[in-house]
Amino acid sequence: MNLTGQVINGEFDSERNEFTLQQIKHFDTQSTLNERQLDSLHKYLTNHTTDPDGQVLTLYDQLPVRLSQTEIKDLIHDLEKIKSMYQ
C-alpha cells in the first residue's frame, strides 16, 4: 500500500510487515523500517517537537535534511498513519 504523507512517501508491505521509505522532503531515499524502528522514531520526534531549532535527519550518512517544528509535527502525523498499518 502506497503512502503519500506531508513529509514522507513510501510503501507498506503487509506481508513483510515493514515500511519502505522512498522519499523525505522531496529527497529520494531507500530505507526499510520495521515496527520497532518506526516506534522509536515516533517516540523520539514526539519528545522533541518543541525543540526551537527543529531536527536534522541524515540520508545515506552524508546528506543532512533539516526539519522545522512544523515538519516534525507533520512527520509524526505521517508516522501515525504508518503505525496503524502494522499488524
MIDOSE-1310 file (N, C-alpha, C; in nm, 2 decimals, decimal comma, always signed):
residues 87
mnlt	+0,08/-0,12/+0,00/+0,00/+0,00/+0,00/+0,09/+0,12/+0,00; +0,06/+0,21/-0,09/+0,14/+0,34/-0,10/+0,09/+0,44/+0,00; +0,19/+0,52/+0,05/+0,15/+0,63/+0,14/+0,22/+0,75/+0,09; +0,14/+0,85/+0,07/+0,19/+0,99/+0,04/+0,15/+1,08/+0,15
gqvi	+0,25/+1,11/+0,23/+0,23/+1,19/+0,35/+0,27/+1,33/+0,33; +0,27/+1,41/+0,43/+0,31/+1,55/+0,43/+0,46/+1,57/+0,41; +0,54/+1,47/+0,47/+0,68/+1,48/+0,47/+0,75/+1,36/+0,40; +0,68/+1,25/+0,42/+0,74/+1,12/+0,36/+0,65/+1,05/+0,27
ngef	+0,71/+0,98/+0,18/+0,64/+0,89/+0,08/+0,70/+0,75/+0,09; +0,62/+0,65/+0,07/+0,68/+0,52/+0,07/+0,57/+0,41/+0,05; +0,61/+0,29/+0,08/+0,52/+0,18/+0,05/+0,52/+0,08/+0,17; +0,40/+0,04/+0,22/+0,39/-0,05/+0,32/+0,37/-0,19/+0,27
dser	+0,45/-0,29/+0,31/+0,44/-0,43/+0,27/+0,37/-0,50/+0,38; +0,24/-0,54/+0,37/+0,17/-0,60/+0,47/+0,22/-0,75/+0,49; +0,27/-0,81/+0,39/+0,32/-0,95/+0,40/+0,45/-0,95/+0,49; +0,53/-0,85/+0,47/+0,66/-0,85/+0,54/+0,65/-0,76/+0,67
neft	+0,54/-0,69/+0,68/+0,51/-0,61/+0,79/+0,62/-0,50/+0,81; +0,65/-0,43/+0,70/+0,75/-0,33/+0,70/+0,72/-0,21/+0,61; +0,77/-0,10/+0,64/+0,75/+0,02/+0,56/+0,88/+0,06/+0,49; +0,87/+0,08/+0,35/+0,99/+0,12/+0,28/+0,98/+0,27/+0,25
lqqi	+1,06/+0,35/+0,31/+1,07/+0,49/+0,29/+1,13/+0,52/+0,16; +1,06/+0,59/+0,07/+1,12/+0,62/-0,06/+1,15/+0,77/-0,08; +1,09/+0,85/+0,00/+1,11/+1,00/-0,02/+1,09/+1,07/+0,11; +1,17/+1,16/+0,14/+1,15/+1,25/+0,26/+1,18/+1,39/+0,21
khfd	+1,09/+1,48/+0,23/+1,10/+1,62/+0,19/+1,15/+1,63/+0,04; +1,10/+1,56/-0,05/+1,13/+1,56/-0,19/+1,27/+1,51/-0,22; +1,34/+1,45/-0,12/+1,47/+1,38/-0,15/+1,44/+1,23/-0,16; +1,49/+1,17/-0,27/+1,47/+1,03/-0,29/+1,57/+0,96/-0,19
tqst	+1,52/+0,85/-0,14/+1,59/+0,76/-0,05/+1,54/+0,62/-0,05; +1,60/+0,53/+0,01/+1,55/+0,39/+0,02/+1,59/+0,34/+0,15; +1,49/+0,32/+0,24/+1,52/+0,27/+0,37/+1,40/+0,19/+0,42; +1,42/+0,08/+0,48/+1,31/-0,01/+0,53/+1,30/+0,00/+0,68
lner	+1,18/+0,03/+0,73/+1,16/+0,04/+0,88/+1,06/-0,07/+0,92; +1,11/-0,14/+1,03/+1,02/-0,24/+1,09/+0,94/-0,16/+1,20; +0,85/-0,23/+1,26/+0,76/-0,16/+1,36/+0,84/-0,10/+1,47; +0,93/-0,17/+1,52/+1,01/-0,13/+1,64/+1,09/+0,00/+1,60
qlds	+1,15/+0,00/+1,48/+1,22/+0,12/+1,44/+1,13/+0,24/+1,42; +1,01/+0,22/+1,36/+0,92/+0,32/+1,34/+0,87/+0,38/+1,48; +0,84/+0,29/+1,57/+0,80/+0,33/+1,71/+0,91/+0,42/+1,77; +1,03/+0,38/+1,76/+1,15/+0,45/+1,82/+1,16/+0,59/+1,76
lhky	+1,14/+0,60/+1,63/+1,15/+0,73/+1,56/+1,03/+0,82/+1,60; +0,91/+0,76/+1,61/+0,79/+0,83/+1,65/+0,81/+0,89/+1,79; +0,86/+0,80/+1,88/+0,88/+0,84/+2,02/+0,98/+0,95/+2,03; +1,09/+0,94/+1,96/+1,19/+1,04/+1,97/+1,14/+1,18/+1,92
ltnh	+1,07/+1,18/+1,80/+1,02/+1,30/+1,75/+0,91/+1,36/+1,84; +0,83/+1,28/+1,89/+0,72/+1,33/+1,98/+0,79/+1,40/+2,11; +0,90/+1,34/+2,15/+0,96/+1,41/+2,27/+1,04/+1,53/+2,23; +1,06/+1,56/+2,10/+1,14/+1,67/+2,06/+1,06/+1,77/+1,97
ttdp	+0,93/+1,77/+1,98/+0,85/+1,86/+1,90/+0,87/+2,01/+1,93; +0,91/+2,04/+2,05/+0,93/+2,18/+2,09/+1,07/+2,23/+2,08; +1,16/+2,15/+2,02/+1,30/+2,20/+2,01/+1,30/+2,32/+1,91; +1,35/+2,43/+1,96/+1,34/+2,55/+1,87/+1,41/+2,54/+1,74
dgqv	+1,52/+2,46/+1,73/+1,59/+2,45/+1,61/+1,54/+2,34/+1,52; +1,44/+2,27/+1,56/+1,39/+2,15/+1,48/+1,49/+2,03/+1,50; +1,49/+1,95/+1,40/+1,58/+1,83/+1,40/+1,65/+1,82/+1,26; +1,75/+1,74/+1,26/+1,82/+1,71/+1,13/+1,83/+1,56/+1,11
ltly	+1,77/+1,52/+1,00/+1,79/+1,38/+0,96/+1,90/+1,37/+0,86; +1,97/+1,25/+0,86/+2,08/+1,23/+0,77/+2,04/+1,12/+0,67; +2,05/+1,15/+0,54/+2,02/+1,05/+0,44/+2,16/+0,99/+0,39; +2,17/+0,87/+0,39/+2,29/+0,80/+0,34/+2,42/+0,84/+0,42
dqlp	+2,40/+0,88/+0,54/+2,51/+0,92/+0,63/+2,59/+1,04/+0,57; +2,53/+1,11/+0,48/+2,60/+1,22/+0,42/+2,52/+1,35/+0,40; +2,39/+1,33/+0,37/+2,30/+1,44/+0,33/+2,21/+1,49/+0,45; +2,25/+1,60/+0,52/+2,16/+1,64/+0,63/+2,03/+1,71/+0,57
vrls	+1,92/+1,67/+0,63/+1,79/+1,73/+0,59/+1,73/+1,79/+0,72; +1,71/+1,92/+0,72/+1,66/+1,99/+0,84/+1,51/+1,98/+0,84; +1,45/+1,95/+0,95/+1,31/+1,95/+0,97/+1,27/+2,06/+1,07; +1,18/+2,15/+1,03/+1,13/+2,25/+1,12/+1,03/+2,19/+1,22
qtei	+0,99/+2,27/+1,32/+0,89/+2,22/+1,42/+0,77/+2,17/+1,35; +0,72/+2,25/+1,25/+0,60/+2,22/+1,17/+0,62/+2,09/+1,10; +0,74/+2,07/+1,03/+0,76/+1,95/+0,96/+0,77/+1,83/+1,05; +0,83/+1,85/+1,17/+0,83/+1,74/+1,27/+0,69/+1,69/+1,30
kdli	+0,60/+1,79/+1,33/+0,46/+1,75/+1,36/+0,40/+1,68/+1,24; +0,42/+1,73/+1,12/+0,37/+1,66/+1,00/+0,43/+1,52/+0,99; +0,55/+1,50/+1,02/+0,62/+1,37/+1,01/+0,56/+1,28/+1,11; +0,53/+1,33/+1,23/+0,47/+1,25/+1,34/+0,33/+1,20/+1,29
hdle	+0,26/+1,29/+1,23/+0,13/+1,25/+1,17/+0,14/+1,14/+1,07; +0,24/+1,16/+0,98/+0,27/+1,05/+0,88/+0,30/+0,92/+0,94; +0,39/+0,93/+1,04/+0,43/+0,80/+1,11/+0,31/+0,73/+1,18; +0,22/+0,81/+1,23/+0,10/+0,76/+1,29/+0,01/+0,68/+1,19
kiks	+0,01/+0,73/+1,07/-0,07/+0,66/+0,96/+0,00/+0,53/+0,94; +0,13/+0,53/+0,93/+0,20/+0,40/+0,91/+0,19/+0,31/+1,02; +0,19/+0,36/+1,15/+0,18/+0,27/+1,26/+0,05/+0,19/+1,26; -0,06/+0,25/+1,21/-0,19/+0,19/+1,20/-0,19/+0,07/+1,10
myq	-0,09/+0,07/+1,01/-0,08/-0,04/+0,91/-0,02/-0,17/+0,96; +0,07/-0,15/+1,07/+0,14/-0,27/+1,12/+0,04/-0,37/+1,18; +0,06/-0,49/+1,17/-0,02/-0,60/+1,23/+0,03/-0,65/+1,36
